[in-house]
Amino acid sequence: MPTSGASTRNGFSTQWTIANPAKLWCCARGHRSVFLSGPLMLKPGVTLVVSAKAVLAASRDPRVFDVTPGSCGVLSEHGHGCKGLISVSGTSGSGIMGDGAIDGRGGAKLLGQQMSWWDLAHQAKVTDTQQNVPWLIMVRNSTDFTLYCITLRNSPGFHVSVNQTDGFTAWGVKIMTPKTARNTDGIDPGSSRNVTITHCFIHTGDDDVAVKSGRVGPASDISVLHNHFYSGHGMSIGSGTEGGIDHLLVDDLTIDGADNGIRIKSDRSRGGLVENVVYRNVCIRNTQNPIMLTQMYTTFSGDCLPVYRKTTLQNVDVLSPGTYTFLGLDTQHKLGVTLDSVFADGLDKAEIIAATAGITIGPGEGNLRPNGSGVALTTSPDAHAGVPLACAPRFVPFPALDTAPELAGTVPPEDKTLYVAADGTGDFYSIQRAIDVAPDTGALVLVAPGTYREVLAISKPNIQLLSANPDASKTVVINDRSAGTAGGTLHSATVNVIGDNFTAENITFQNDFNATHPQLPSGSQALALLVTGDRAVFHNVRLLGNQDTLYTGSKHCTGSGDTRSCAPARQYFSDCYIEGNVDFIFGDGKTMFDHCEIHSNQHLEGFITAQGKSYPSEDSSYVFRGCRLTADPGVSNVYLGRPWRPYASVVYLDTWMGDQIQPPGWREWHPRETSSLDTVFYAEQGSTGPGANLAAREPRSHQLTPEEAKKFLPSNFLRGSDDWNPVAPVKP
């Protein structure tokens, strides 16, 4: 093996020497030195030293990092297709130190591609796939590994990942990566013990430090001392805690400008026992979620229940408003957290999310206190048994990195999209939570495939709710409220859209009340979707229910009797699937169904529409254009509609009708009791299929000419005074 060498890379003169068998040096000569490298493996007892002004730079060629041919630098279902830049496996006494830098070049364009590692990570988030990118330093199954004074920059993925290791120290490490670089965790000890992270400065795009454990073993005896965190996701435990986490001390920490501050996160699918955890002397400011303790990080099911106990927050001071989350799993599995001198400023702007919290108060009460099963902020002087920390002088700027040069790269722009993922990989696991924090002017909410059992209330305008997966059955919002349980039919909807200019695409809205309850004449009405907002667009959306699946309504009405006038709310459904049995499309909206499948499921008698136009002057109607009317096998007694209100208006254009449609097509609301068919407008033009029995149709219905049908085309029917044309669906 040679003892010295020299080369020129990227225009810089470089030199390396091995001073002795235990040390490998990267030394600067001249202005600075850049060492271009593919994957490196540190052997036992070897310390890599990167001296001041020197940079160990990762190659931009994905092929040199391939685990299998072509596996790196691409998107896939599972990820983990790249080797790390520096790997440490099965060693003892190894380390990395020096005043120079290791630069992962996450923002540099990959060879032969027009995107960077970080661009690839962002694309994975948008498409709900996994990016295959190198991590900077990977330590596995080792003992006594040390990072000292080194600067880590711009990792394509995690900066330091430590697993199944006994004895890890990071001292004086500086990590600098843009906050917009996705999945760039700072230091993550997993299933390891005897870990010390101290005097470090961490600025990154994901967890600054995250302690985890899996089935391979627990994480224990971990100290995080005298550190400063900046952008990132704060000081985290989880979300994987299945192996247990025991004896973690976080002391003397500042968090400034992060998304999260103190965070413990897990769920039923990967939980375990987290105990003997102390956060002490922590100062937090400019942080959206200063404290987030949750056993419901995702909605995943499973029997790996998270258990938190003997967790203490002591002398914690939050200097700016934010959201505080304290969510226990249930009454048998509460958080088990003690708050001792925890102070929160900005009380008037703070938000508390709490349930089955199980909070106790230590000797220093602070102003964050239990309130029943939750938590409340109080300004009562009697609550201030402790004294807030003197935090202001403890916040310091990120240190200058004069001895650690940075290579060129592009910082990803801030992405205003709100990402929701049921598995916790997004910004939110709850769609409603994303909508709650969206600006009042609207937002794009991108939802990853999964099942979201929640009720959505959308009153803000300009909300776009989209899934990147074109299979709408993969992304499901579901709940089980009913007219009987929710206080009325219009209170039972799984999704409620009140705001204007709403868009939904590639998603399912479902009400499964009848999965566990019989469908009865009264109380079983259960909406999947209620929409009263104007200019609402639904493309490739599935609506599943039985009675009253979809309600579309008008905005507001004035006057009374024949002078009553209602401002129309226009809704456009294209390429959608709507399923139900009794009156399952109803209301008084001005609604177009364009090339949708309308499916009748099992019931003794079925009605597709129950249109609710109440007055002659009301601008309200349903139009079905190019649709297909299908049914479950054996369903044979379905009507195109019955009038919920006396001036109901429904038109079918160029629609294929299955043999489940009764020959008359239309029926009175209550035969021999009501006579609304005398005043309704029920019409067809171009109907086909075995259910298009025009000769036997209800005589008070209409058959339109092609010229008469033109007024019901989308560009005419929905135009309004604002010339709205929703035919082209909005894409993310």
C-alpha positions in Angstrom: 0.0 0.0 0.0 1.5 3.4 -0.9 2.2 5.9 1.9 1.5 9.0 -0.2 0.1 10.3 -3.4 -1.1 13.4 -5.2 -3.7 14.3 -7.8 -5.7 17.2 -9.3 -9.5 17.2 -9.1 -11.8 20.0 -10.3 -8.9 22.3 -10.8 -7.6 22.0 -7.2 -4.3 20.4 -6.2 -4.8 17.6 -3.6 -2.6 15.5 -1.5 -3.1 12.6 0.8 -0.8 10.8 3.2 -1.0 8.0 5.6 0.9 9.2 8.6 0.6 5.8 10.3 -1.5 2.8 9.8 -4.2 4.2 12.2 -4.8 7.5 10.4 -5.8 8.6 6.9 -5.3 12.3 6.2 -6.9 14.6 3.7 -4.6 17.6 3.8 -5.0 21.0 2.1 -2.2 22.4 -0.1 -2.7 25.9 -1.5 -6.1 27.6 -1.4 -8.0 24.4 -0.7 -8.1 20.7 -1.6 -11.0 18.7 -2.9 -10.9 14.9 -2.8 -13.6 13.4 -5.1 -14.7 10.1 -3.8 -17.1 7.2 -4.2 -18.0 4.9 -1.3 -15.3 4.4 1.4 -15.1 1.7 4.0 -13.3 2.5 7.3 -11.5 -0.4 8.8 -11.0 -1.1 12.6 -8.8 1.4 14.3 -8.6 3.8 11.4 -9.4 7.5 11.8 -10.1 9.6 8.7 -8.7 13.2 9.3 -10.0 16.0 7.0 -7.8 19.0 7.7 -8.8 22.6 7.5 -9.6 23.9 4.0 -9.9 20.3 2.7 -13.1 18.8 1.4 -14.0 15.1 0.9 -16.6 15.4 -1.9 -19.1 12.7 -2.9 -19.2 11.8 -6.6 -22.1 12.9 -8.7 -22.2 9.6 -10.5 -25.0 7.4 -9.1 -23.4 4.3 -10.6 -20.5 4.3 -8.2 -23.0 4.0 -5.3 -25.1 1.2 -6.8 -25.9 -1.7 -4.4 -27.1 -3.6 -7.5 -26.7 -2.4 -11.0 -28.8 0.7 -11.7 -30.2 0.8 -8.2 -28.9 4.2 -7.1 -30.2 7.6 -8.3 -33.6 6.3 -9.2 -37.1 6.1 -7.6 -38.4 2.8 -6.4 -40.9 1.3 -4.1 -38.5 0.4 -1.2 -35.4 2.6 -1.5 -32.0 1.6 0.0 -30.4 1.1 -3.4 -27.3 3.2 -2.6 -24.1 2.6 -0.7 -23.1 5.3 1.8 -20.2 7.6 1.1 -18.5 6.4 4.3 -19.4 3.1 5.7 -18.3 1.7 9.1 -19.3 -1.9 9.8 -18.0 -4.3 12.5 -15.2 -2.0 13.5 -13.8 -0.8 16.8 -12.0 2.4 17.6 -12.5 4.1 14.3 -13.4 7.7 13.7 -13.6 10.8 11.6 -12.2 14.2 12.6 -10.7 17.5 11.5 -11.6 21.1 10.7 -12.3 20.3 7.0 -15.6 19.2 5.5 -17.3 16.2 4.0 -19.7 17.4 1.3 -22.4 15.1 0.0 -23.2 17.5 -2.9 -26.9 16.9 -2.6 -27.7 20.0 -4.6 -25.4 19.3 -7.5 -26.8 17.9 -10.8 -26.1 14.2 -11.2 -24.0 13.0 -14.1 -26.1 12.4 -17.1 -29.3 13.8 -15.5 -31.0 17.2 -15.1 -31.7 16.8 -11.4 -29.8 16.6 -8.1 -30.1 14.1 -5.3 -32.4 16.6 -3.5 -34.6 17.0 -6.6 -34.9 13.2 -6.7 -36.0 13.2 -3.1 -38.6 15.9 -3.8 -39.9 13.9 -6.8 -40.3 10.8 -4.5 -42.4 12.9 -2.1 -44.7 14.1 -4.9 -45.1 10.6 -6.4 -45.2 8.7 -3.1 -42.2 6.6 -3.9 -38.8 6.1 -2.3 -35.6 8.0 -3.5 -32.4 6.0 -3.7 -29.7 8.3 -2.6 -26.5 7.9 -0.6 -26.2 8.6 3.1 -23.1 10.4 4.2 -21.9 8.3 7.1 -23.3 4.9 8.0 -22.1 3.2 11.2 -23.2 -0.4 11.8 -22.4 -3.1 14.4 -19.4 -1.2 15.7 -17.9 -0.1 19.0 -16.3 3.2 20.1 -16.8 5.3 17.0 -16.0 9.0 17.2 -16.8 12.1 15.1 -14.8 15.1 16.2 -15.0 18.7 15.0 -15.8 17.6 11.4 -18.2 19.7 9.2 -20.8 17.7 7.3 -22.5 19.4 4.4 -25.3 18.8 1.9 -25.9 15.1 2.4 -28.2 13.5 -0.3 -29.9 11.7 2.6 -29.1 11.1 6.2 -25.9 12.7 7.4 -25.0 10.2 10.2 -26.9 7.0 10.7 -25.8 4.8 13.7 -27.2 1.3 14.2 -26.5 -1.5 16.6 -23.4 0.2 17.9 -22.0 0.3 21.4 -20.1 3.5 22.0 -20.7 6.5 19.7 -19.5 10.0 20.2 -20.2 13.1 18.1 -18.3 16.1 19.6 -18.2 19.5 18.1 -19.7 18.3 14.8 -21.3 20.9 12.5 -24.0 19.9 10.1 -25.1 22.5 7.5 -27.7 21.5 4.9 -30.7 23.6 3.6 -34.0 23.3 5.4 -35.7 22.5 2.1 -33.5 19.4 1.5 -35.8 16.4 2.2 -34.9 13.4 4.5 -31.5 14.9 5.5 -31.5 13.9 9.1 -28.6 15.1 11.2 -27.6 12.3 13.6 -29.8 9.2 14.1 -28.8 6.7 16.7 -30.9 3.5 16.3 -30.8 0.5 18.5 -27.5 1.7 20.0 -26.2 2.3 23.5 -23.6 4.5 25.2 -24.2 7.4 22.8 -23.0 11.0 23.4 -23.8 13.9 21.1 -22.3 17.1 22.5 -21.3 20.6 21.5 -22.8 20.2 18.0 -24.5 22.6 15.7 -27.1 21.1 13.4 -29.0 22.8 10.6 -30.8 20.4 8.3 -34.0 19.5 6.5 -35.3 16.7 8.7 -34.8 15.5 12.3 -31.8 17.2 13.8 -31.4 14.2 16.1 -33.7 11.2 16.1 -33.3 8.3 18.5 -35.0 5.1 17.3 -35.1 1.4 18.0 -36.3 -1.6 16.1 -36.7 -5.3 16.6 -32.9 -5.8 16.5 -32.6 -4.2 19.9 -33.1 -1.2 22.3 -31.6 2.2 22.3 -30.3 3.1 25.7 -27.9 5.3 27.7 -27.9 8.2 25.4 -26.8 11.8 26.3 -27.5 14.8 24.1 -25.7 17.7 25.8 -24.8 21.4 25.1 -26.1 21.5 21.5 -27.6 24.0 19.2 -30.3 23.1 16.6 -31.5 25.4 13.9 -33.7 24.4 10.9 -35.0 20.8 11.0 -37.4 18.7 12.9 -35.9 19.1 16.3 -35.0 16.6 19.0 -37.0 13.5 18.2 -37.6 10.1 19.6 -39.2 7.6 17.1 -41.2 7.0 15.2 -39.8 3.4 15.4 -39.6 2.5 19.1 -40.4 -1.2 18.9 -37.1 -2.3 20.5 -37.6 0.1 23.4 -35.8 3.3 24.4 -34.4 3.7 27.9 -32.3 6.4 29.7 -32.1 9.4 27.4 -30.9 12.7 28.7 -31.2 15.9 26.7 -29.6 18.8 28.5 -28.7 22.4 27.6 -30.3 22.5 24.1 -31.4 25.5 22.0 -33.8 25.0 19.1 -34.2 28.1 16.8 -36.2 28.1 13.6 -37.1 24.4 13.4 -40.4 22.9 12.4 -40.5 20.9 15.6 -38.9 21.2 19.0 -39.2 18.4 21.5 -40.9 15.4 19.8 -41.7 11.9 20.8 -43.6 10.1 18.1 -44.8 6.5 17.6 -47.9 4.5 16.7 -49.6 1.1 17.0 -47.5 -0.4 14.1 -44.0 0.2 15.5 -44.4 1.3 19.1 -42.5 0.1 22.2 -41.6 1.1 25.7 -40.0 4.6 26.0 -39.0 5.3 29.6 -36.6 7.3 31.7 -36.4 10.2 29.3 -35.4 13.7 30.5 -35.4 16.9 28.5 -33.8 19.6 30.7 -32.8 23.2 30.2 -34.2 23.5 26.7 -34.8 26.9 25.0 -37.0 27.0 21.9 -38.1 29.8 19.6 -39.4 30.4 16.1 -40.6 26.8 16.0 -44.0 25.7 14.6 -44.5 22.8 17.0 -42.5 23.5 20.2 -43.6 20.3 21.9 -45.1 17.3 20.2 -45.7 14.2 22.2 -47.9 11.6 20.5 -48.6 8.0 20.5 -50.8 8.5 17.4 -48.1 9.6 14.9 -49.9 7.7 12.1 -53.3 5.9 11.8 -51.6 2.6 11.2 -53.1 -0.4 13.0 -51.1 -3.1 14.8 -50.3 -4.6 18.2 -46.9 -2.9 18.8 -48.5 -0.4 21.2 -46.4 2.7 22.2 -45.9 3.1 25.9 -44.4 6.3 27.4 -43.5 6.5 31.0 -41.1 8.4 33.3 -40.7 11.1 30.8 -39.9 14.6 32.2 -39.7 18.0 30.6 -37.8 20.2 33.1 -36.9 23.9 32.7 -38.2 24.2 29.2 -38.9 27.7 27.9 -40.6 28.4 24.6 -40.2 32.0 23.5 -42.7 32.2 20.5 -46.2 30.9 19.7 -46.8 27.5 18.3 -48.8 24.3 18.5 -48.5 21.9 21.4 -49.5 18.3 20.9 -50.1 15.8 23.8 -51.9 12.8 22.4 -52.1 9.5 24.3 -53.2 6.3 22.6 -56.2 5.7 24.8 -57.2 5.8 28.5 -55.1 2.7 29.2 -52.0 4.1 27.4 -51.5 7.7 28.3 -48.4 9.7 27.8 -47.1 9.5 31.3 -45.2 12.8 31.1 -44.2 15.2 33.9 -44.0 19.0 33.2 -41.6 20.7 35.6 -41.2 24.4 35.0 -42.3 24.4 31.4 -43.1 27.9 30.2 -44.7 29.0 26.9 -44.8 32.5 25.6 -47.4 33.8 23.1 -50.3 32.2 25.1 -52.9 34.1 23.1 -51.7 32.6 19.8 -50.9 29.1 21.0 -52.9 26.0 19.9 -53.3 22.9 22.1 -54.0 19.5 20.7 -54.5 17.1 23.6 -56.4 13.9 24.5 -55.8 11.2 27.1 -52.5 13.0 27.9 -52.0 11.8 31.5 -49.8 14.9 32.4 -48.5 15.4 35.9 -46.8 18.6 37.2 -43.4 18.7 38.9 -42.3 21.0 41.7 -41.9 23.9 39.2 -45.3 24.2 37.7 -44.7 26.7 34.8 -47.6 27.8 32.8 -48.3 24.7 30.8 -50.6 22.6 32.9 -53.1 19.6 32.8 -56.7 20.3 32.0 -58.8 17.2 32.4 -57.5 14.6 29.9 -55.6 17.3 28.0 -53.3 20.3 28.6 -54.0 24.0 28.9 -51.9 27.2 29.0 -52.5 29.5 31.9 -51.2 32.9 32.8 -52.1 32.7 36.4 -49.3 33.9 38.6 -50.0 31.1 41.0 -48.9 28.7 38.3 -45.4 30.2 38.2 -43.7 28.2 40.9 -40.6 28.0 38.9 -38.6 30.7 37.0 -38.3 30.7 33.2 -34.8 30.2 31.9 -32.7 33.1 30.7 -32.8 31.9 27.1 -32.0 34.9 25.1 -28.2 34.9 25.5 -28.1 31.1 24.9 -29.2 31.4 21.3 -26.1 31.8 19.1 -25.7 32.1 15.3 -24.6 29.0 13.4 -20.8 29.2 13.5 -18.8 30.4 10.5 -17.3 27.5 8.5 -14.2 29.2 7.2 -12.1 26.0 7.3 -14.8 23.9 5.7 -15.3 24.9 2.1 -18.6 24.2 0.3 -18.9 22.9 -3.2 -21.4 24.4 -5.7 -25.0 23.2 -5.6 -28.5 24.5 -5.9 -30.7 24.9 -2.8 -34.2 23.5 -3.4 -36.9 26.2 -3.4 -39.4 26.2 -0.6 -42.3 23.9 -1.4 -45.6 25.4 -0.3 -47.4 22.1 -0.9 -48.7 20.4 2.2 -47.9 16.7 2.1 -50.0 14.2 4.0 -49.0 10.5 4.5 -50.7 8.0 6.6 -47.3 6.4 7.3 -45.9 9.6 8.8 -43.4 10.3 6.0 -45.3 13.5 5.0 -45.6 16.8 6.8 -48.9 15.6 8.3 -50.6 12.2 8.9 -54.0 13.9 9.1 -55.6 15.6 6.1 -57.7 17.8 8.3 -54.6 19.0 10.2 -53.0 20.0 6.9 -56.1 21.9 6.0 -56.2 23.6 9.4 -52.7 25.0 9.0 -53.2 25.9 5.3 -53.2 29.6 4.5 -56.6 31.3 4.5 -56.0 31.9 0.8 -55.8 28.2 0.0 -53.2 25.5 -0.6 -52.3 22.4 -2.5 -52.7 19.3 -0.2 -51.0 16.3 -1.7 -52.2 13.0 0.0 -50.2 9.8 -0.2 -52.1 6.5 -0.7 -53.5 5.1 2.5 -56.6 5.1 4.6 -57.5 8.2 6.6 -60.3 7.6 9.1 -61.4 11.2 9.8 -64.0 13.8 9.0 -62.9 16.7 6.8 -64.3 20.2 7.1 -63.1 22.5 4.4 -64.3 26.0 4.6 -61.2 27.8 3.2 -61.3 28.7 -0.5 -58.8 27.4 -3.1 -58.0 24.0 -1.4 -56.7 21.4 -3.8 -56.8 17.9 -2.4 -54.9 15.5 -4.7 -53.3 12.1 -4.7 -50.5 11.5 -7.1 -51.6 7.8 -7.5 -54.1 7.6 -10.3 -55.9 4.7 -8.7 -58.4 6.5 -6.5 -59.1 3.4 -4.5 -55.6 3.6 -3.0 -56.3 6.9 -1.2 -59.4 6.7 1.0 -61.0 9.2 3.4 -63.6 7.3 5.4 -65.8 7.7 8.4 -69.1 6.3 9.8 -71.3 9.1 11.0 -75.0 8.9 10.2 -78.1 11.1 10.4 -79.0 9.2 13.6 -75.6 9.6 15.3 -74.6 13.0 14.0 -77.8 15.0 14.5 -79.1 15.0 11.0 -78.4 13.9 7.5 -76.4 17.0 6.6 -74.2 16.6 9.6 -73.2 13.0 8.7 -70.8 13.6 5.8 -67.3 12.3 5.9 -66.1 15.2 3.7 -67.7 18.7 4.0 -66.7 21.3 1.4 -68.0 24.8 2.1 -65.2 26.8 0.6 -65.2 27.9 -3.0 -62.8 26.8 -5.8 -62.2 23.4 -4.2 -60.5 20.6 -6.2 -60.3 16.9 -5.4 -58.5 14.3 -7.7 -57.6 10.6 -7.5 -59.2 10.0 -4.1 -62.1 8.1 -2.4 -64.6 9.6 0.0 -66.5 6.9 1.8 -69.1 6.6 4.6 -69.1 3.0 5.9 -71.9 3.4 8.6 -73.8 0.6 7.0 -70.9 -1.8 7.2 -71.7 -2.1 10.9 -75.3 -1.0 11.0 -78.4 -2.1 9.1 -79.9 0.4 6.6 -83.2 1.5 8.1 -85.7 4.0 6.7 -84.8 6.5 9.4 -81.4 7.5 10.8 -79.3 5.5 8.4 -78.7 8.3 5.9 -74.9 8.6 5.7 -73.1 11.1 3.4 -69.7 10.5 1.9 -69.5 14.0 0.6 -71.4 17.3 1.2 -70.4 20.2 -1.1 -72.0 23.7 -1.1 -68.9 25.6 -2.3 -69.0 27.2 -5.7 -66.7 26.2 -8.6 -65.9 22.8 -7.0 -64.1 20.3 -9.3 -63.9 16.5 -8.6 -61.9 14.4 -11.1 -61.4 10.7 -10.7 -63.0 10.7 -7.3 -64.9 7.7 -5.9 -67.9 8.4 -3.6 -69.1 5.3 -1.7 -72.2 5.0 0.4 -75.8 3.7 0.4 -78.6 6.2 1.1 -77.6 9.8 0.5 -74.1 9.3 -0.6 -73.6 12.8 -2.2 -75.2 16.1 -1.3 -74.6 19.1 -3.6 -76.1 22.3 -2.4 -76.6 26.0 -3.3 -74.8 28.8 -1.6 -77.5 31.0 0.0 -81.1 32.1 -0.7 -83.0 35.3 -0.2 -86.7 36.1 -0.4 -89.6 33.7 -0.1 -92.2 32.0 -2.2 -92.1 32.6 -5.9 -89.7 35.5 -5.3 -87.2 33.4 -3.5 -83.7 33.5 -5.2 -80.7 31.4 -4.5 -77.1 32.0 -5.6 -76.1 28.8 -7.3 -73.2 26.7 -6.2 -71.7 25.0 -9.2 -70.0 21.6 -9.0 -68.3 19.6 -11.8 -67.6 15.9 -11.5 -65.6 14.2 -14.2 -64.6 10.6 -14.6 -65.9 9.8 -11.1 -67.5 6.7 -9.6 -70.5 7.3 -7.4 -72.2 4.4 -5.5 -75.3 4.1 -3.5 -79.0 3.0 -3.5 -81.6 5.5 -2.2 -81.5 9.2 -3.3 -77.7 8.8 -3.4 -77.2 12.0 -5.4 -79.4 14.8 -3.9 -79.5 18.5 -3.1 -80.1 21.8 -4.9 -76.7 22.5 -6.4 -76.0 23.3 -10.0 -74.1 20.2 -10.8 -72.6 18.5 -13.9 -71.6 14.8 -13.9 -69.3 14.3 -16.9 -68.5 10.7 -18.0 -69.0 9.3 -14.6 -70.1 5.8 -13.5 -73.2 5.9 -11.4 -73.6 2.6 -9.6 -76.6 1.3 -7.8 -75.9 -1.2 -5.0 -78.3 -3.7 -3.4 -81.6 -2.4 -2.0 -85.2 -3.3 -2.5 -85.9 0.0 -4.4 -83.3 2.4 -5.7 -83.3 6.1 -6.7 -80.3 7.7 -8.3 -81.3 11.4 -7.8 -83.4 13.4 -5.4 -82.9 16.8 -6.8 -84.0 19.7 -4.6 -84.9 22.7 -6.6 -87.6 24.3 -4.5 -88.7 27.4 -6.5 -89.2 28.2 -10.2 -86.5 30.9 -10.2 -83.9 28.8 -8.4 -80.8 28.2 -10.6 -80.4 24.6 -9.8 -80.2 21.4 -11.8 -78.4 18.1 -12.3 -76.9 17.2 -15.6 -75.4 13.7 -16.4 -73.4 13.8 -19.7 -71.8 10.7 -21.2 -72.2 8.7 -18.0 -72.8 5.0 -17.4 -75.6 3.8 -15.1 -74.5 0.4 -13.7 -75.6 -1.8 -10.8 -74.7 -4.8 -8.6 -75.8 -8.2 -10.0 -79.5 -8.8 -9.2 -80.4 -5.1 -8.8 -83.5 -4.4 -10.9 -85.7 -1.7 -9.5 -83.9 1.6 -9.9 -85.3 4.9 -11.0 -83.4 7.8 -12.6 -84.8 10.1 -9.9 -87.7 11.2 -7.8 -88.4 14.9 -6.9 -87.2 15.8 -3.4 -88.6 19.3 -4.0 -91.4 20.3 -6.4 -89.3 21.9 -9.1 -86.6 19.2 -9.3 -84.5 19.5 -12.5 -82.5 16.5 -13.9 -81.1 15.9 -17.4 -79.4 12.8 -18.8 -77.4 13.4 -22.0 -75.7 10.6 -24.1 -75.9 8.2 -21.1 -75.7 4.4 -21.2 -78.4 2.9 -18.9 -78.3 -0.7 -17.6 -81.4 -2.9 -17.3 -81.8 -2.0 -13.7 -83.5 1.2 -14.8 -87.3 0.9 -14.6 -89.1 1.7 -17.9 -90.8 4.8 -16.6 -87.5 6.2 -15.5 -88.9 8.7 -13.1 -91.2 8.3 -10.1 -93.2 10.5 -7.7 -91.6 11.2 -4.3 -94.5 9.5 -2.6 -97.0 8.1 -5.1 -100.6 9.1 -4.5 -99.4 11.5 -1.8 -97.4 14.1 -3.7 -97.8 15.5 -7.3 -94.4 17.0 -8.0 -94.1 15.4 -11.4 -96.4 18.1 -12.7 -93.8 20.8 -12.0 -90.4 19.1 -12.4 -88.1 19.2 -15.4 -86.9 15.7 -16.1 -85.3 15.2 -19.5 -83.1 12.9 -21.6 -81.3 13.1 -24.9 -79.3 10.3 -26.6 -79.9 7.7 -23.9 -78.6 4.2 -24.9 -78.5 0.7 -23.3 -81.2 -1.7 -22.1 -82.5 0.9 -19.6 -83.1 3.5 -22.3 -86.8 2.6 -22.8 -87.9 5.9 -24.2 -91.4 4.7 -25.3 -92.3 3.7 -21.8 -91.0 6.8 -20.1 -93.0 8.9 -17.6 -95.2 11.0 -20.0 -94.4 14.2 -18.1 -90.7 13.8 -18.8 -89.0 15.3 -21.8 -86.9 14.1 -24.8 -84.6 16.9 -25.9 -83.5 17.7 -29.4 -79.7 18.0 -30.0 -80.2 21.8 -30.2 -82.0 21.9 -26.9 -79.3 19.8 -25.3 -76.6 22.3 -26.1 -77.5 24.5 -23.2 -76.5 21.7 -20.9 -73.0 21.3 -22.2 -70.4 22.1 -19.4 -69.2 25.3 -21.0 -72.8 26.6 -21.2 -74.4 25.1 -18.2 -71.8 26.0 -15.6 -70.5 29.3 -17.2 -72.2 31.8 -14.9 -71.3 35.5 -14.8 -67.6 34.7 -14.3 -67.3 32.5 -17.5 -66.2 29.5 -15.5 -65.1 26.5 -17.6 -64.0 23.6 -15.4 -63.6 21.0 -18.2 -59.8 20.7 -17.9 -59.0 19.1 -14.5 -56.4 20.8 -12.3 -53.1 18.9 -12.1 -50.6 19.1 -9.2 
